[in-house]
Amino acid sequence: MVDAAVAYYRIGALWVRASMAYPASFWMMAVGSFLMTGLDFVGIWILFRNVDDLGGFSLTEIGFLYGATGLGIAFADLFVGRVERLGQMIRFGRLDTMMTKPVPLIVQVCADEFALRRFARVLQATIVFTWASTYVDWTMPRALVAVEMVVSGSLIFFCLFVSLACLQFWTADSSEAANAFTYGGNTITQFPLTVFPSEIVKALTFVVPIAFVNWYPALFILGREDPFGLPQALQVASPVAAGVMLAVTALVWRTGVRHYRSTGS
């Protein structure tokens, strides 16, 4: 693990130095990314100019949900988002080249063309999360669950990025289908799940566990009962969901790599 982390750092640093060769372009894209992602929450704020709550949640509570899921996908996108271009790497023969190098393949794929400007999304989500957190009645258990929420949420999105990208070992390009679960999942969890039918909530809990990114731990932190009557233990089960997802993702990745025979397979 240490060697893999060092290899990722070195590859990432290489791409950072390359991007900083054009500082004006780097900063314009970073600021643009910050402003574009910020428009999501501006839209929510405008909505609350006309309503008092949404699904029984106030603006600050939705800001907490928004910031938590935003941090999860922002960290995942920053460190492994490039894996969604796996199909392109296969078609252009770049994956074949990577497989000849003495560095774990997953590290090379995820660190390829590392874009530090994506940190702007982390910053934007951090600002909203910090603002919303000032309205929370914090205790030590709630603080610990908040840390687990951010770490587990990042890991769950990490797993979704990688496992869904593996579909491209068998298809020409399925990045858009993957985006429906990654970026689409982020959009869903920006809002309280009370605005969706219970069947969708159960699917987001037991099929694709996106609800563990922020919904269940947020219920614990905000001191709310589960409106769907699901077991209270789910509110502290995000690390378990992340662990299961990691195991499934590792299996899917190994299966995909073993299936791969070379460009065109």
C-alpha positions in Angstrom: 0.0 0.0 0.0 2.8 2.4 0.8 4.6 1.7 -2.5 1.3 2.2 -4.3 0.7 5.6 -2.5 4.3 6.7 -3.4 3.8 5.7 -7.0 0.5 7.6 -7.2 2.1 10.7 -5.6 5.0 10.6 -8.2 2.7 10.2 -11.2 0.3 12.9 -9.8 3.2 15.3 -9.2 4.3 14.8 -12.7 0.9 15.9 -14.1 0.7 18.8 -11.6 4.1 20.2 -12.8 2.9 19.8 -16.4 -0.4 21.7 -15.7 1.4 24.5 -13.9 3.5 25.1 -17.0 0.5 27.2 -18.1 -0.5 28.9 -14.8 -3.1 31.2 -16.4 -5.0 28.3 -17.9 -4.8 26.3 -14.6 -6.2 29.1 -12.5 -9.0 30.0 -15.0 -10.1 26.4 -15.1 -9.9 26.0 -11.3 -11.9 29.2 -10.6 -14.4 28.2 -13.3 -14.8 24.8 -11.7 -15.4 26.4 -8.3 -18.0 28.8 -9.7 -19.8 26.1 -11.7 -20.1 23.7 -8.8 -21.2 26.5 -6.6 -24.2 27.2 -8.8 -25.7 24.0 -7.6 -26.1 25.3 -4.0 -27.1 28.7 -5.3 -30.1 27.0 -7.0 -31.1 25.4 -3.7 -30.8 28.7 -1.9 -33.0 30.4 -4.5 -35.5 27.6 -4.0 -35.7 28.3 -0.3 -36.6 31.9 -1.0 -40.1 30.5 -1.9 -40.4 27.5 0.5 -39.7 27.0 4.2 -38.6 23.4 4.0 -38.1 20.6 1.5 -39.1 17.2 2.5 -39.2 18.4 6.1 -35.6 19.7 6.1 -34.5 23.3 6.4 -31.9 25.1 4.3 -29.1 24.5 6.8 -29.9 20.8 7.1 -29.9 20.4 3.3 -26.7 22.4 3.2 -25.2 19.8 5.5 -26.4 17.0 3.2 -25.1 18.9 0.2 -21.7 19.5 1.7 -21.3 15.9 2.9 -22.0 14.3 -0.5 -20.1 17.1 -2.2 -17.0 16.2 -0.2 -17.4 12.5 -0.9 -17.6 12.8 -4.7 -15.0 15.7 -4.8 -12.3 13.6 -3.1 -13.2 10.5 -5.2 -13.2 12.6 -8.4 -9.9 14.2 -7.5 -8.0 11.0 -6.8 -9.7 8.4 -9.1 -12.0 10.3 -11.4 -9.7 9.6 -14.4 -10.7 5.9 -14.3 -13.9 6.8 -16.1 -11.7 7.1 -19.3 -10.7 3.5 -19.0 -12.5 2.7 -22.3 -10.5 5.4 -24.1 -7.2 4.0 -22.7 -8.2 0.6 -24.0 -9.1 1.8 -27.5 -5.9 3.8 -27.8 -3.7 1.0 -26.5 -2.5 3.0 -23.5 -3.6 0.3 -21.1 -1.3 -2.2 -22.8 1.6 0.2 -22.2 0.6 0.6 -18.5 0.6 -3.1 -18.0 4.3 -3.4 -18.9 5.3 -1.0 -16.1 6.2 -2.1 -12.5 3.5 -0.1 -10.9 0.0 -1.4 -10.0 -2.3 -0.9 -12.9 -5.1 0.7 -10.8 -2.6 3.3 -9.6 -1.6 4.2 -13.1 -5.1 4.4 -14.4 -6.4 6.6 -11.5 -3.3 8.9 -11.4 -3.2 9.4 -15.2 -3.6 13.1 -16.1 -4.1 14.0 -12.4 -5.8 17.4 -12.4 -5.2 19.5 -9.3 -7.8 22.0 -10.4 -10.4 19.5 -9.3 -9.5 20.5 -5.7 -11.8 23.5 -6.4 -14.7 21.2 -6.0 -13.4 20.0 -2.6 -13.1 23.7 -1.5 -16.6 24.6 -2.6 -18.1 21.6 -0.8 -16.0 22.3 2.3 -17.3 25.9 2.5 -21.0 24.7 2.4 -20.3 21.9 4.8 -18.5 24.2 7.3 -21.3 26.8 7.1 -24.0 24.1 7.7 -22.1 22.5 10.5 -22.3 25.7 12.6 -26.0 25.0 13.0 -25.4 21.4 14.4 -25.5 20.7 18.1 -22.2 18.8 18.2 -21.2 16.0 20.6 -18.3 13.7 20.5 -20.3 10.8 19.0 -21.7 13.1 16.3 -18.2 14.4 15.5 -16.9 10.8 15.1 -19.8 9.9 12.8 -19.2 13.0 10.8 -15.6 11.9 10.2 -16.8 8.4 9.3 -19.3 10.0 6.9 -16.8 12.0 4.9 -14.3 9.1 4.7 -16.9 6.4 4.0 -18.7 8.6 1.5 -15.4 9.2 -0.4 -14.7 5.5 -0.4 -18.2 4.6 -1.7 -17.9 7.1 -4.6 -14.3 5.8 -5.2 -15.8 2.3 -5.5 -18.6 3.4 -7.8 -16.1 5.2 -10.1 -13.8 2.1 -10.4 -16.4 -0.7 -10.5 -18.6 1.0 -13.1 -15.6 1.9 -15.2 -14.8 -1.8 -15.3 -17.8 -2.2 -17.6 -15.6 -0.8 -20.3 -13.5 -3.9 -20.3 -16.6 -5.5 -22.0 -18.2 -2.6 -23.7 -16.9 0.0 -26.2 -17.7 2.9 -23.9 -20.1 3.0 -20.9 -18.9 6.1 -19.2 -22.3 7.8 -19.5 -24.0 4.9 -17.8 -21.4 5.1 -15.0 -22.1 8.8 -14.6 -25.7 8.1 -13.9 -24.6 6.4 -10.6 -21.7 8.6 -9.7 -22.6 12.2 -10.6 -26.3 11.2 -10.6 -25.9 9.7 -7.2 -24.3 12.9 -5.9 -27.3 14.9 -7.3 -29.8 12.7 -5.5 -28.0 12.8 -2.2 -27.9 16.6 -2.3 -31.5 16.5 -1.2 -33.3 14.8 1.7 -34.4 11.3 0.6 -37.9 12.1 2.0 -38.6 13.7 -1.4 -38.4 10.2 -3.1 -40.6 7.1 -2.7 -39.5 4.6 -0.1 -38.7 2.0 -2.9 -36.0 4.3 -4.2 -34.6 4.8 -0.7 -34.4 1.1 -0.2 -32.7 0.6 -3.5 -30.1 3.3 -2.5 -29.6 1.4 0.7 -29.5 -2.2 -0.2 -28.6 -2.3 -3.9 -26.4 0.7 -4.6 -25.6 2.0 -1.1 -25.4 5.7 -2.0 -27.7 6.5 0.9 -24.7 5.8 3.2 -22.7 8.6 1.7 -24.6 11.2 3.8 -28.2 10.4 4.4 -28.0 7.9 7.3 -25.1 9.5 9.2 -26.7 12.9 8.7 -29.9 11.6 10.4 -27.7 10.6 13.4 -25.8 13.9 13.5 -28.9 16.1 13.1 -30.7 14.1 15.8 -33.6 12.9 13.5 -35.6 9.7 13.4 -35.5 7.7 10.2 -38.7 8.9 8.3 -38.9 5.5 6.6 -38.7 3.5 9.8 -35.6 1.6 8.8 -33.3 0.3 11.6 -31.4 3.0 13.5 -28.2 0.9 13.2 -28.0 2.0 9.6 -27.2 5.5 10.8 -23.7 4.4 11.9 -23.2 1.7 9.3 -21.5 3.8 6.6 -18.0 2.2 7.3 -19.6 -1.3 6.8 -21.2 -0.2 3.5 -17.8 1.2 2.4 -16.0 -2.0 3.3 -18.5 -4.1 1.4 -18.1 -1.8 -1.6 -14.3 -2.1 -1.5 -14.5 -5.9 -1.5 -16.9 -5.9 -4.4 -14.9 -3.4 -6.4 -11.6 -5.3 -5.9 -13.3 -8.4 -7.2 -14.8 -6.6 -10.2 -11.4 -4.9 -11.0 -9.5 -8.2 -10.9 -12.2 -9.9 -13.0 -12.0 -7.1 -15.6 -8.2 -7.2 -15.8 -8.2 -10.9 -16.2 -10.8 -10.7 -19.0 -8.7 -8.1 -20.8 -6.6 -9.6 -23.6 -5.3 -6.4 -25.3 -6.7 -3.6 -27.4 -9.9 -4.7 -29.1 -10.7 -7.5 -26.7 
